[in-house]
Amino acid sequence: MPSSTKAMGVLTVGGLVAVTAYTVALGSNGWLWFGWVVLGLLTLGMVASRT
């Protein structure tokens, strides 16, 4: 897997951790979850295009 795809995966997982921590600490924010879903879909698209 190329380094850009690995970096995107790490960013996606880190984003999930950050959004989850924000939700636990301050309550849910729909825009943050929407942004994370978009980031996850972009990551999946990168992985699918590389294989």
PDB file of all heavy atoms in Angstrom:
ATOM      1  N   MET A   1       0.848  -1.176   0.000  1.00  0.00           N
ATOM      2  CA  MET A   1       0.000   0.000   0.000  1.00  0.00           C
ATOM      3  C   MET A   1       0.896   1.243   0.000  1.00  0.00           C
ATOM      4  O   MET A   1       1.812   1.340   0.803  1.00  0.00           O
ATOM      5  CB  MET A   1      -0.893  -0.033   1.245  1.00  0.00           C
ATOM      6  CG  MET A   1      -1.979   0.992   1.205  1.00  0.00           C
ATOM      7  SD  MET A   1      -3.069   1.072   2.660  1.00  0.00           S
ATOM      8  CE  MET A   1      -3.374  -0.597   3.102  1.00  0.00           C
ATOM      9  N   PRO A   2       0.637   2.194  -0.882  1.00  0.00           N
ATOM     10  CA  PRO A   2       1.464   3.404  -0.941  1.00  0.00           C
ATOM     11  C   PRO A   2       1.371   4.226   0.346  1.00  0.00           C
ATOM     12  O   PRO A   2       0.403   4.139   1.095  1.00  0.00           O
ATOM     13  CB  PRO A   2       0.866   4.181  -2.111  1.00  0.00           C
ATOM     14  CG  PRO A   2       0.111   3.197  -2.899  1.00  0.00           C
ATOM     15  CD  PRO A   2      -0.334   2.132  -1.942  1.00  0.00           C
ATOM     16  N   SER A   3       2.395   5.037   0.561  1.00  0.00           N
ATOM     17  CA  SER A   3       2.452   5.812   1.805  1.00  0.00           C
ATOM     18  C   SER A   3       1.313   6.822   1.906  1.00  0.00           C
ATOM     19  O   SER A   3       0.853   7.114   3.008  1.00  0.00           O
ATOM     20  CB  SER A   3       3.797   6.519   1.916  1.00  0.00           C
ATOM     21  OG  SER A   3       3.966   7.418   0.844  1.00  0.00           O
ATOM     22  N   SER A   4       0.840   7.369   0.781  1.00  0.00           N
ATOM     23  CA  SER A   4      -0.256   8.330   0.848  1.00  0.00           C
ATOM     24  C   SER A   4      -1.542   7.654   1.326  1.00  0.00           C
ATOM     25  O   SER A   4      -2.319   8.249   2.086  1.00  0.00           O
ATOM     26  CB  SER A   4      -0.483   8.986  -0.512  1.00  0.00           C
ATOM     27  OG  SER A   4      -0.840   8.023  -1.479  1.00  0.00           O
ATOM     28  N   THR A   5      -1.760   6.417   0.920  1.00  0.00           N
ATOM     29  CA  THR A   5      -2.951   5.683   1.363  1.00  0.00           C
ATOM     30  C   THR A   5      -2.836   5.329   2.834  1.00  0.00           C
ATOM     31  O   THR A   5      -3.818   5.413   3.582  1.00  0.00           O
ATOM     32  CB  THR A   5      -3.142   4.414   0.516  1.00  0.00           C
ATOM     33  OG1 THR A   5      -3.159   4.773  -0.863  1.00  0.00           O
ATOM     34  CG2 THR A   5      -4.421   3.705   0.862  1.00  0.00           C
ATOM     35  N   LYS A   6      -1.647   4.960   3.275  1.00  0.00           N
ATOM     36  CA  LYS A   6      -1.438   4.667   4.696  1.00  0.00           C
ATOM     37  C   LYS A   6      -1.670   5.919   5.532  1.00  0.00           C
ATOM     38  O   LYS A   6      -2.305   5.860   6.589  1.00  0.00           O
ATOM     39  CB  LYS A   6      -0.029   4.149   4.934  1.00  0.00           C
ATOM     40  CG  LYS A   6       0.174   2.726   4.490  1.00  0.00           C
ATOM     41  CD  LYS A   6       1.587   2.269   4.811  1.00  0.00           C
ATOM     42  CE  LYS A   6       1.826   0.874   4.281  1.00  0.00           C
ATOM     43  NZ  LYS A   6       3.197   0.413   4.531  1.00  0.00           N
ATOM     44  N   ALA A   7      -1.154   7.047   5.069  1.00  0.00           N
ATOM     45  CA  ALA A   7      -1.338   8.306   5.797  1.00  0.00           C
ATOM     46  C   ALA A   7      -2.816   8.673   5.883  1.00  0.00           C
ATOM     47  O   ALA A   7      -3.291   9.146   6.922  1.00  0.00           O
ATOM     48  CB  ALA A   7      -0.554   9.419   5.127  1.00  0.00           C
ATOM     49  N   MET A   8      -3.543   8.450   4.800  1.00  0.00           N
ATOM     50  CA  MET A   8      -4.968   8.742   4.796  1.00  0.00           C
ATOM     51  C   MET A   8      -5.693   7.827   5.774  1.00  0.00           C
ATOM     52  O   MET A   8      -6.617   8.257   6.468  1.00  0.00           O
ATOM     53  CB  MET A   8      -5.522   8.561   3.380  1.00  0.00           C
ATOM     54  CG  MET A   8      -6.871   9.139   3.185  1.00  0.00           C
ATOM     55  SD  MET A   8      -6.793  10.910   3.165  1.00  0.00           S
ATOM     56  CE  MET A   8      -8.345  11.260   2.395  1.00  0.00           C
ATOM     57  N   GLY A   9      -5.294   6.569   5.860  1.00  0.00           N
ATOM     58  CA  GLY A   9      -5.889   5.644   6.815  1.00  0.00           C
ATOM     59  C   GLY A   9      -5.629   6.064   8.249  1.00  0.00           C
ATOM     60  O   GLY A   9      -6.528   6.023   9.093  1.00  0.00           O
ATOM     61  N   VAL A  10      -4.408   6.477   8.519  1.00  0.00           N
ATOM     62  CA  VAL A  10      -4.060   6.946   9.866  1.00  0.00           C
ATOM     63  C   VAL A  10      -4.866   8.197  10.213  1.00  0.00           C
ATOM     64  O   VAL A  10      -5.375   8.334  11.329  1.00  0.00           O
ATOM     65  CB  VAL A  10      -2.540   7.214   9.975  1.00  0.00           C
ATOM     66  CG1 VAL A  10      -2.197   7.947  11.248  1.00  0.00           C
ATOM     67  CG2 VAL A  10      -1.768   5.902   9.876  1.00  0.00           C
ATOM     68  N   LEU A  11      -5.006   9.101   9.251  1.00  0.00           N
ATOM     69  CA  LEU A  11      -5.787  10.320   9.467  1.00  0.00           C
ATOM     70  C   LEU A  11      -7.258   9.987   9.734  1.00  0.00           C
ATOM     71  O   LEU A  11      -7.891  10.584  10.608  1.00  0.00           O
ATOM     72  CB  LEU A  11      -5.669  11.229   8.248  1.00  0.00           C
ATOM     73  CG  LEU A  11      -6.378  12.571   8.324  1.00  0.00           C
ATOM     74  CD1 LEU A  11      -5.751  13.437   9.405  1.00  0.00           C
ATOM     75  CD2 LEU A  11      -6.308  13.266   6.982  1.00  0.00           C
ATOM     76  N   THR A  12      -7.785   9.011   9.021  1.00  0.00           N
ATOM     77  CA  THR A  12      -9.179   8.610   9.208  1.00  0.00           C
ATOM     78  C   THR A  12      -9.394   8.007  10.595  1.00  0.00           C
ATOM     79  O   THR A  12     -10.358   8.349  11.288  1.00  0.00           O
ATOM     80  CB  THR A  12      -9.597   7.603   8.122  1.00  0.00           C
ATOM     81  OG1 THR A  12      -9.417   8.217   6.844  1.00  0.00           O
ATOM     82  CG2 THR A  12     -11.038   7.184   8.278  1.00  0.00           C
ATOM     83  N   VAL A  13      -8.503   7.124  11.014  1.00  0.00           N
ATOM     84  CA  VAL A  13      -8.621   6.522  12.344  1.00  0.00           C
ATOM     85  C   VAL A  13      -8.431   7.584  13.425  1.00  0.00           C
ATOM     86  O   VAL A  13      -9.170   7.619  14.418  1.00  0.00           O
ATOM     87  CB  VAL A  13      -7.621   5.358  12.510  1.00  0.00           C
ATOM     88  CG1 VAL A  13      -7.586   4.860  13.944  1.00  0.00           C
ATOM     89  CG2 VAL A  13      -7.974   4.227  11.555  1.00  0.00           C
ATOM     90  N   GLY A  14      -7.460   8.466  13.233  1.00  0.00           N
ATOM     91  CA  GLY A  14      -7.256   9.553  14.193  1.00  0.00           C
ATOM     92  C   GLY A  14      -8.462  10.473  14.267  1.00  0.00           C
ATOM     93  O   GLY A  14      -8.835  10.945  15.349  1.00  0.00           O
ATOM     94  N   GLY A  15      -9.076  10.725  13.117  1.00  0.00           N
ATOM     95  CA  GLY A  15     -10.284  11.540  13.102  1.00  0.00           C
ATOM     96  C   GLY A  15     -11.428  10.875  13.848  1.00  0.00           C
ATOM     97  O   GLY A  15     -12.190  11.545  14.561  1.00  0.00           O
ATOM     98  N   LEU A  16     -11.547   9.564  13.693  1.00  0.00           N
ATOM     99  CA  LEU A  16     -12.586   8.836  14.423  1.00  0.00           C
ATOM    100  C   LEU A  16     -12.371   8.955  15.929  1.00  0.00           C
ATOM    101  O   LEU A  16     -13.322   9.198  16.683  1.00  0.00           O
ATOM    102  CB  LEU A  16     -12.604   7.370  14.005  1.00  0.00           C
ATOM    103  CG  LEU A  16     -13.589   6.478  14.761  1.00  0.00           C
ATOM    104  CD1 LEU A  16     -15.018   6.949  14.555  1.00  0.00           C
ATOM    105  CD2 LEU A  16     -13.432   5.034  14.329  1.00  0.00           C
ATOM    106  N   VAL A  17     -11.140   8.808  16.357  1.00  0.00           N
ATOM    107  CA  VAL A  17     -10.830   8.932  17.787  1.00  0.00           C
ATOM    108  C   VAL A  17     -11.162  10.340  18.277  1.00  0.00           C
ATOM    109  O   VAL A  17     -11.778  10.523  19.335  1.00  0.00           O
ATOM    110  CB  VAL A  17      -9.357   8.573  18.056  1.00  0.00           C
ATOM    111  CG1 VAL A  17      -8.952   8.915  19.479  1.00  0.00           C
ATOM    112  CG2 VAL A  17      -9.110   7.102  17.764  1.00  0.00           C
ATOM    113  N   ALA A  18     -10.784  11.354  17.499  1.00  0.00           N
ATOM    114  CA  ALA A  18     -11.030  12.739  17.896  1.00  0.00           C
ATOM    115  C   ALA A  18     -12.526  13.056  17.954  1.00  0.00           C
ATOM    116  O   ALA A  18     -13.006  13.684  18.910  1.00  0.00           O
ATOM    117  CB  ALA A  18     -10.325  13.685  16.931  1.00  0.00           C
ATOM    118  N   VAL A  19     -13.279  12.624  16.940  1.00  0.00           N
ATOM    119  CA  VAL A  19     -14.718  12.900  16.915  1.00  0.00           C
ATOM    120  C   VAL A  19     -15.420  12.159  18.047  1.00  0.00           C
ATOM    121  O   VAL A  19     -16.318  12.708  18.695  1.00  0.00           O
ATOM    122  CB  VAL A  19     -15.310  12.535  15.536  1.00  0.00           C
ATOM    123  CG1 VAL A  19     -16.823  12.590  15.556  1.00  0.00           C
ATOM    124  CG2 VAL A  19     -14.771  13.463  14.462  1.00  0.00           C
ATOM    125  N   THR A  20     -14.990  10.934  18.321  1.00  0.00           N
ATOM    126  CA  THR A  20     -15.582  10.177  19.424  1.00  0.00           C
ATOM    127  C   THR A  20     -15.290  10.848  20.760  1.00  0.00           C
ATOM    128  O   THR A  20     -16.179  10.974  21.610  1.00  0.00           O
ATOM    129  CB  THR A  20     -15.060   8.725  19.424  1.00  0.00           C
ATOM    130  OG1 THR A  20     -15.363   8.136  18.161  1.00  0.00           O
ATOM    131  CG2 THR A  20     -15.697   7.915  20.528  1.00  0.00           C
ATOM    132  N   ALA A  21     -14.059  11.301  20.951  1.00  0.00           N
ATOM    133  CA  ALA A  21     -13.697  11.982  22.197  1.00  0.00           C
ATOM    134  C   ALA A  21     -14.501  13.274  22.350  1.00  0.00           C
ATOM    135  O   ALA A  21     -14.974  13.597  23.451  1.00  0.00           O
ATOM    136  CB  ALA A  21     -12.203  12.280  22.218  1.00  0.00           C
ATOM    137  N   TYR A  22     -14.665  14.015  21.273  1.00  0.00           N
ATOM    138  CA  TYR A  22     -15.458  15.246  21.308  1.00  0.00           C
ATOM    139  C   TYR A  22     -16.900  14.934  21.689  1.00  0.00           C
ATOM    140  O   TYR A  22     -17.494  15.636  22.495  1.00  0.00           O
ATOM    141  CB  TYR A  22     -15.408  15.932  19.942  1.00  0.00           C
ATOM    142  CG  TYR A  22     -16.153  17.246  19.890  1.00  0.00           C
ATOM    143  CD1 TYR A  22     -15.514  18.447  20.145  1.00  0.00           C
ATOM    144  CD2 TYR A  22     -17.522  17.283  19.599  1.00  0.00           C
ATOM    145  CE1 TYR A  22     -16.199  19.650  20.110  1.00  0.00           C
ATOM    146  CE2 TYR A  22     -18.214  18.466  19.564  1.00  0.00           C
ATOM    147  CZ  TYR A  22     -17.550  19.658  19.814  1.00  0.00           C
ATOM    148  OH  TYR A  22     -18.238  20.834  19.776  1.00  0.00           O
ATOM    149  N   THR A  23     -17.446  13.873  21.094  1.00  0.00           N
ATOM    150  CA  THR A  23     -18.830  13.498  21.376  1.00  0.00           C
ATOM    151  C   THR A  23     -19.002  13.101  22.836  1.00  0.00           C
ATOM    152  O   THR A  23     -19.991  13.488  23.475  1.00  0.00           O
ATOM    153  CB  THR A  23     -19.260  12.341  20.448  1.00  0.00           C
ATOM    154  OG1 THR A  23     -19.186  12.792  19.094  1.00  0.00           O
ATOM    155  CG2 THR A  23     -20.662  11.875  20.748  1.00  0.00           C
ATOM    156  N   VAL A  24     -18.052  12.363  23.372  1.00  0.00           N
ATOM    157  CA  VAL A  24     -18.139  11.944  24.773  1.00  0.00           C
ATOM    158  C   VAL A  24     -18.019  13.151  25.703  1.00  0.00           C
ATOM    159  O   VAL A  24     -18.751  13.284  26.681  1.00  0.00           O
ATOM    160  CB  VAL A  24     -17.053  10.894  25.093  1.00  0.00           C
ATOM    161  CG1 VAL A  24     -16.927  10.661  26.595  1.00  0.00           C
ATOM    162  CG2 VAL A  24     -17.352   9.597  24.366  1.00  0.00           C
ATOM    163  N   ALA A  25     -17.104  14.070  25.385  1.00  0.00           N
ATOM    164  CA  ALA A  25     -16.831  15.196  26.276  1.00  0.00           C
ATOM    165  C   ALA A  25     -17.883  16.300  26.173  1.00  0.00           C
ATOM    166  O   ALA A  25     -18.312  16.852  27.190  1.00  0.00           O
ATOM    167  CB  ALA A  25     -15.449  15.773  25.980  1.00  0.00           C
ATOM    168  N   LEU A  26     -18.296  16.645  24.944  1.00  0.00           N
ATOM    169  CA  LEU A  26     -19.126  17.833  24.757  1.00  0.00           C
ATOM    170  C   LEU A  26     -20.481  17.571  24.114  1.00  0.00           C
ATOM    171  O   LEU A  26     -21.262  18.497  23.936  1.00  0.00           O
ATOM    172  CB  LEU A  26     -18.357  18.852  23.904  1.00  0.00           C
ATOM    173  CG  LEU A  26     -17.020  19.311  24.472  1.00  0.00           C
ATOM    174  CD1 LEU A  26     -16.297  20.193  23.488  1.00  0.00           C
ATOM    175  CD2 LEU A  26     -17.204  20.028  25.793  1.00  0.00           C
ATOM    176  N   GLY A  27     -20.723  16.351  23.723  1.00  0.00           N
ATOM    177  CA  GLY A  27     -21.993  16.041  23.073  1.00  0.00           C
ATOM    178  C   GLY A  27     -21.816  15.917  21.572  1.00  0.00           C
ATOM    179  O   GLY A  27     -20.822  16.359  20.995  1.00  0.00           O
ATOM    180  N   SER A  28     -22.818  15.335  20.946  1.00  0.00           N
ATOM    181  CA  SER A  28     -22.727  15.024  19.525  1.00  0.00           C
ATOM    182  C   SER A  28     -22.779  16.280  18.662  1.00  0.00           C
ATOM    183  O   SER A  28     -23.490  17.235  18.954  1.00  0.00           O
ATOM    184  CB  SER A  28     -23.864  14.089  19.138  1.00  0.00           C
ATOM    185  OG  SER A  28     -23.748  13.715  17.790  1.00  0.00           O
ATOM    186  N   ASN A  29     -22.004  16.257  17.587  1.00  0.00           N
ATOM    187  CA  ASN A  29     -22.025  17.318  16.591  1.00  0.00           C
ATOM    188  C   ASN A  29     -22.155  16.634  15.228  1.00  0.00           C
ATOM    189  O   ASN A  29     -21.238  15.963  14.773  1.00  0.00           O
ATOM    190  CB  ASN A  29     -20.750  18.150  16.667  1.00  0.00           C
ATOM    191  CG  ASN A  29     -20.763  19.312  15.710  1.00  0.00           C
ATOM    192  OD1 ASN A  29     -21.431  19.292  14.678  1.00  0.00           O
ATOM    193  ND2 ASN A  29     -20.012  20.347  16.064  1.00  0.00           N
ATOM    194  N   GLY A  30     -23.283  16.818  14.592  1.00  0.00           N
ATOM    195  CA  GLY A  30     -23.559  16.146  13.328  1.00  0.00           C
ATOM    196  C   GLY A  30     -22.569  16.478  12.233  1.00  0.00           C
ATOM    197  O   GLY A  30     -22.220  15.626  11.413  1.00  0.00           O
ATOM    198  N   TRP A  31     -22.094  17.721  12.191  1.00  0.00           N
ATOM    199  CA  TRP A  31     -21.142  18.121  11.146  1.00  0.00           C
ATOM    200  C   TRP A  31     -19.812  17.395  11.286  1.00  0.00           C
ATOM    201  O   TRP A  31     -19.176  17.058  10.286  1.00  0.00           O
ATOM    202  CB  TRP A  31     -20.922  19.628  11.150  1.00  0.00           C
ATOM    203  CG  TRP A  31     -22.080  20.361  10.560  1.00  0.00           C
ATOM    204  CD1 TRP A  31     -22.981  21.134  11.219  1.00  0.00           C
ATOM    205  CD2 TRP A  31     -22.476  20.368   9.174  1.00  0.00           C
ATOM    206  NE1 TRP A  31     -23.904  21.616  10.338  1.00  0.00           N
ATOM    207  CE2 TRP A  31     -23.622  21.173   9.084  1.00  0.00           C
ATOM    208  CE3 TRP A  31     -21.969  19.767   8.031  1.00  0.00           C
ATOM    209  CZ2 TRP A  31     -24.276  21.387   7.865  1.00  0.00           C
ATOM    210  CZ3 TRP A  31     -22.615  19.989   6.821  1.00  0.00           C
ATOM    211  CH2 TRP A  31     -23.750  20.790   6.747  1.00  0.00           C
ATOM    212  N   LEU A  32     -19.379  17.165  12.519  1.00  0.00           N
ATOM    213  CA  LEU A  32     -18.129  16.420  12.715  1.00  0.00           C
ATOM    214  C   LEU A  32     -18.272  14.991  12.219  1.00  0.00           C
ATOM    215  O   LEU A  32     -17.378  14.459  11.551  1.00  0.00           O
ATOM    216  CB  LEU A  32     -17.726  16.417  14.191  1.00  0.00           C
ATOM    217  CG  LEU A  32     -17.183  17.724  14.744  1.00  0.00           C
ATOM    218  CD1 LEU A  32     -16.904  17.581  16.233  1.00  0.00           C
ATOM    219  CD2 LEU A  32     -15.934  18.144  14.007  1.00  0.00           C
ATOM    220  N   TRP A  33     -19.398  14.358  12.530  1.00  0.00           N
ATOM    221  CA  TRP A  33     -19.620  12.991  12.076  1.00  0.00           C
ATOM    222  C   TRP A  33     -19.762  12.943  10.567  1.00  0.00           C
ATOM    223  O   TRP A  33     -19.250  12.030   9.918  1.00  0.00           O
ATOM    224  CB  TRP A  33     -20.837  12.369  12.762  1.00  0.00           C
ATOM    225  CG  TRP A  33     -20.527  11.989  14.172  1.00  0.00           C
ATOM    226  CD1 TRP A  33     -20.928  12.630  15.297  1.00  0.00           C
ATOM    227  CD2 TRP A  33     -19.698  10.902  14.604  1.00  0.00           C
ATOM    228  NE1 TRP A  33     -20.412  12.001  16.401  1.00  0.00           N
ATOM    229  CE2 TRP A  33     -19.658  10.939  16.007  1.00  0.00           C
ATOM    230  CE3 TRP A  33     -18.994   9.904  13.931  1.00  0.00           C
ATOM    231  CZ2 TRP A  33     -18.942  10.012  16.747  1.00  0.00           C
ATOM    232  CZ3 TRP A  33     -18.283   8.974  14.682  1.00  0.00           C
ATOM    233  CH2 TRP A  33     -18.259   9.038  16.072  1.00  0.00           C
ATOM    234  N   PHE A  34     -20.437  13.932   9.986  1.00  0.00           N
ATOM    235  CA  PHE A  34     -20.558  14.000   8.533  1.00  0.00           C
ATOM    236  C   PHE A  34     -19.182  14.125   7.887  1.00  0.00           C
ATOM    237  O   PHE A  34     -18.864  13.437   6.913  1.00  0.00           O
ATOM    238  CB  PHE A  34     -21.441  15.187   8.133  1.00  0.00           C
ATOM    239  CG  PHE A  34     -21.523  15.395   6.653  1.00  0.00           C
ATOM    240  CD1 PHE A  34     -22.299  14.565   5.865  1.00  0.00           C
ATOM    241  CD2 PHE A  34     -20.814  16.424   6.053  1.00  0.00           C
ATOM    242  CE1 PHE A  34     -22.377  14.760   4.488  1.00  0.00           C
ATOM    243  CE2 PHE A  34     -20.879  16.625   4.688  1.00  0.00           C
ATOM    244  CZ  PHE A  34     -21.665  15.787   3.903  1.00  0.00           C
ATOM    245  N   GLY A  35     -18.341  14.988   8.444  1.00  0.00           N
ATOM    246  CA  GLY A  35     -16.983  15.152   7.924  1.00  0.00           C
ATOM    247  C   GLY A  35     -16.174  13.876   8.024  1.00  0.00           C
ATOM    248  O   GLY A  35     -15.425  13.526   7.112  1.00  0.00           O
ATOM    249  N   TRP A  36     -16.348  13.160   9.131  1.00  0.00           N
ATOM    250  CA  TRP A  36     -15.614  11.912   9.279  1.00  0.00           C
ATOM    251  C   TRP A  36     -16.084  10.872   8.275  1.00  0.00           C
ATOM    252  O   TRP A  36     -15.276  10.132   7.714  1.00  0.00           O
ATOM    253  CB  TRP A  36     -15.739  11.368  10.707  1.00  0.00           C
ATOM    254  CG  TRP A  36     -14.915  10.144  10.857  1.00  0.00           C
ATOM    255  CD1 TRP A  36     -13.578  10.080  11.094  1.00  0.00           C
ATOM    256  CD2 TRP A  36     -15.364   8.792  10.687  1.00  0.00           C
ATOM    257  NE1 TRP A  36     -13.175   8.762  11.100  1.00  0.00           N
ATOM    258  CE2 TRP A  36     -14.241   7.960  10.854  1.00  0.00           C
ATOM    259  CE3 TRP A  36     -16.591   8.214  10.429  1.00  0.00           C
ATOM    260  CZ2 TRP A  36     -14.334   6.578  10.763  1.00  0.00           C
ATOM    261  CZ3 TRP A  36     -16.683   6.836  10.339  1.00  0.00           C
ATOM    262  CH2 TRP A  36     -15.558   6.039  10.509  1.00  0.00           C
ATOM    263  N   VAL A  37     -17.385  10.809   8.029  1.00  0.00           N
ATOM    264  CA  VAL A  37     -17.915   9.856   7.048  1.00  0.00           C
ATOM    265  C   VAL A  37     -17.360  10.180   5.661  1.00  0.00           C
ATOM    266  O   VAL A  37     -16.952   9.276   4.917  1.00  0.00           O
ATOM    267  CB  VAL A  37     -19.458   9.860   7.054  1.00  0.00           C
ATOM    268  CG1 VAL A  37     -20.024   9.128   5.853  1.00  0.00           C
ATOM    269  CG2 VAL A  37     -19.977   9.234   8.345  1.00  0.00           C
ATOM    270  N   VAL A  38     -17.324  11.459   5.303  1.00  0.00           N
ATOM    271  CA  VAL A  38     -16.762  11.854   4.007  1.00  0.00           C
ATOM    272  C   VAL A  38     -15.290  11.454   3.928  1.00  0.00           C
ATOM    273  O   VAL A  38     -14.828  10.913   2.915  1.00  0.00           O
ATOM    274  CB  VAL A  38     -16.946  13.366   3.771  1.00  0.00           C
ATOM    275  CG1 VAL A  38     -16.157  13.842   2.564  1.00  0.00           C
ATOM    276  CG2 VAL A  38     -18.420  13.698   3.607  1.00  0.00           C
ATOM    277  N   LEU A  39     -14.532  11.704   4.994  1.00  0.00           N
ATOM    278  CA  LEU A  39     -13.123  11.318   5.029  1.00  0.00           C
ATOM    279  C   LEU A  39     -12.974   9.799   4.898  1.00  0.00           C
ATOM    280  O   LEU A  39     -12.098   9.320   4.167  1.00  0.00           O
ATOM    281  CB  LEU A  39     -12.485  11.798   6.339  1.00  0.00           C
ATOM    282  CG  LEU A  39     -11.006  11.505   6.542  1.00  0.00           C
ATOM    283  CD1 LEU A  39     -10.175  12.205   5.473  1.00  0.00           C
ATOM    284  CD2 LEU A  39     -10.570  11.954   7.922  1.00  0.00           C
ATOM    285  N   GLY A  40     -13.825   9.054   5.578  1.00  0.00           N
ATOM    286  CA  GLY A  40     -13.780   7.600   5.472  1.00  0.00           C
ATOM    287  C   GLY A  40     -14.086   7.114   4.062  1.00  0.00           C
ATOM    288  O   GLY A  40     -13.429   6.199   3.552  1.00  0.00           O
ATOM    289  N   LEU A  41     -15.057   7.727   3.409  1.00  0.00           N
ATOM    290  CA  LEU A  41     -15.378   7.346   2.033  1.00  0.00           C
ATOM    291  C   LEU A  41     -14.240   7.677   1.078  1.00  0.00           C
ATOM    292  O   LEU A  41     -13.937   6.893   0.155  1.00  0.00           O
ATOM    293  CB  LEU A  41     -16.669   8.033   1.585  1.00  0.00           C
ATOM    294  CG  LEU A  41     -17.952   7.539   2.258  1.00  0.00           C
ATOM    295  CD1 LEU A  41     -19.135   8.399   1.849  1.00  0.00           C
ATOM    296  CD2 LEU A  41     -18.206   6.077   1.941  1.00  0.00           C
ATOM    297  N   LEU A  42     -13.596   8.807   1.284  1.00  0.00           N
ATOM    298  CA  LEU A  42     -12.423   9.141   0.454  1.00  0.00           C
ATOM    299  C   LEU A  42     -11.300   8.132   0.662  1.00  0.00           C
ATOM    300  O   LEU A  42     -10.644   7.722  -0.294  1.00  0.00           O
ATOM    301  CB  LEU A  42     -11.924  10.553   0.803  1.00  0.00           C
ATOM    302  CG  LEU A  42     -12.785  11.712   0.319  1.00  0.00           C
ATOM    303  CD1 LEU A  42     -12.274  13.019   0.914  1.00  0.00           C
ATOM    304  CD2 LEU A  42     -12.796  11.781  -1.190  1.00  0.00           C
ATOM    305  N   THR A  43     -11.093   7.726   1.905  1.00  0.00           N
ATOM    306  CA  THR A  43     -10.055   6.732   2.193  1.00  0.00           C
ATOM    307  C   THR A  43     -10.385   5.402   1.534  1.00  0.00           C
ATOM    308  O   THR A  43      -9.506   4.771   0.915  1.00  0.00           O
ATOM    309  CB  THR A  43      -9.906   6.550   3.716  1.00  0.00           C
ATOM    310  OG1 THR A  43      -9.597   7.812   4.301  1.00  0.00           O
ATOM    311  CG2 THR A  43      -8.809   5.561   4.039  1.00  0.00           C
ATOM    312  N   LEU A  44     -11.640   4.985   1.647  1.00  0.00           N
ATOM    313  CA  LEU A  44     -12.043   3.736   0.989  1.00  0.00           C
ATOM    314  C   LEU A  44     -11.869   3.829  -0.531  1.00  0.00           C
ATOM    315  O   LEU A  44     -11.459   2.865  -1.169  1.00  0.00           O
ATOM    316  CB  LEU A  44     -13.495   3.402   1.321  1.00  0.00           C
ATOM    317  CG  LEU A  44     -13.743   2.857   2.720  1.00  0.00           C
ATOM    318  CD1 LEU A  44     -15.248   2.697   2.957  1.00  0.00           C
ATOM    319  CD2 LEU A  44     -13.036   1.552   2.938  1.00  0.00           C
ATOM    320  N   GLY A  45     -12.182   4.977  -1.088  1.00  0.00           N
ATOM    321  CA  GLY A  45     -11.988   5.173  -2.515  1.00  0.00           C
ATOM    322  C   GLY A  45     -10.527   5.067  -2.918  1.00  0.00           C
ATOM    323  O   GLY A  45     -10.196   4.479  -3.948  1.00  0.00           O
ATOM    324  N   MET A  46      -9.636   5.627  -2.099  1.00  0.00           N
ATOM    325  CA  MET A  46      -8.203   5.520  -2.376  1.00  0.00           C
ATOM    326  C   MET A  46      -7.735   4.072  -2.295  1.00  0.00           C
ATOM    327  O   MET A  46      -6.961   3.616  -3.146  1.00  0.00           O
ATOM    328  CB  MET A  46      -7.404   6.379  -1.388  1.00  0.00           C
ATOM    329  CG  MET A  46      -7.487   7.854  -1.653  1.00  0.00           C
ATOM    330  SD  MET A  46      -6.520   8.810  -0.466  1.00  0.00           S
ATOM    331  CE  MET A  46      -4.862   8.368  -0.935  1.00  0.00           C
ATOM    332  N   VAL A  47      -8.205   3.352  -1.286  1.00  0.00           N
ATOM    333  CA  VAL A  47      -7.811   1.952  -1.133  1.00  0.00           C
ATOM    334  C   VAL A  47      -8.331   1.135  -2.308  1.00  0.00           C
ATOM    335  O   VAL A  47      -7.595   0.306  -2.878  1.00  0.00           O
ATOM    336  CB  VAL A  47      -8.328   1.384   0.207  1.00  0.00           C
ATOM    337  CG1 VAL A  47      -8.168  -0.121   0.271  1.00  0.00           C
ATOM    338  CG2 VAL A  47      -7.607   2.048   1.373  1.00  0.00           C
ATOM    339  N   ALA A  48      -9.558   1.376  -2.711  1.00  0.00           N
ATOM    340  CA  ALA A  48     -10.148   0.617  -3.812  1.00  0.00           C
ATOM    341  C   ALA A  48      -9.447   0.917  -5.139  1.00  0.00           C
ATOM    342  O   ALA A  48      -9.282   0.026  -5.972  1.00  0.00           O
ATOM    343  CB  ALA A  48     -11.634   0.931  -3.932  1.00  0.00           C
ATOM    344  N   SER A  49      -9.025   2.141  -5.327  1.00  0.00           N
ATOM    345  CA  SER A  49      -8.372   2.492  -6.590  1.00  0.00           C
ATOM    346  C   SER A  49      -6.941   1.941  -6.669  1.00  0.00           C
ATOM    347  O   SER A  49      -6.408   1.767  -7.757  1.00  0.00           O
ATOM    348  CB  SER A  49      -8.345   4.008  -6.772  1.00  0.00           C
ATOM    349  OG  SER A  49      -7.478   4.612  -5.841  1.00  0.00           O
ATOM    350  N   ARG A  50      -6.350   1.654  -5.527  1.00  0.00           N
ATOM    351  CA  ARG A  50      -4.975   1.135  -5.504  1.00  0.00           C
ATOM    352  C   ARG A  50      -4.930  -0.365  -5.700  1.00  0.00           C
ATOM    353  O   ARG A  50      -3.893  -0.903  -6.091  1.00  0.00           O
ATOM    354  CB  ARG A  50      -4.278   1.473  -4.178  1.00  0.00           C
ATOM    355  CG  ARG A  50      -4.169   2.935  -3.894  1.00  0.00           C
ATOM    356  CD  ARG A  50      -3.134   3.566  -4.743  1.00  0.00           C
ATOM    357  NE  ARG A  50      -3.009   4.988  -4.399  1.00  0.00           N
ATOM    358  CZ  ARG A  50      -2.208   5.808  -5.006  1.00  0.00           C
ATOM    359  NH1 ARG A  50      -1.453   5.387  -5.998  1.00  0.00           N
ATOM    360  NH2 ARG A  50      -2.158   7.071  -4.667  1.00  0.00           N
ATOM    361  N   THR A  51      -6.016  -1.064  -5.399  1.00  0.00           N
ATOM    362  CA  THR A  51      -5.983  -2.535  -5.489  1.00  0.00           C
ATOM    363  C   THR A  51      -6.414  -3.022  -6.845  1.00  0.00           C
ATOM    364  O   THR A  51      -7.029  -2.355  -7.621  1.00  0.00           O
ATOM    365  CB  THR A  51      -6.888  -3.160  -4.413  1.00  0.00           C
ATOM    366  OG1 THR A  51      -8.211  -2.652  -4.561  1.00  0.00           O
ATOM    367  CG2 THR A  51      -6.354  -2.870  -3.033  1.00  0.00           C
TER     368      THR A  51
END
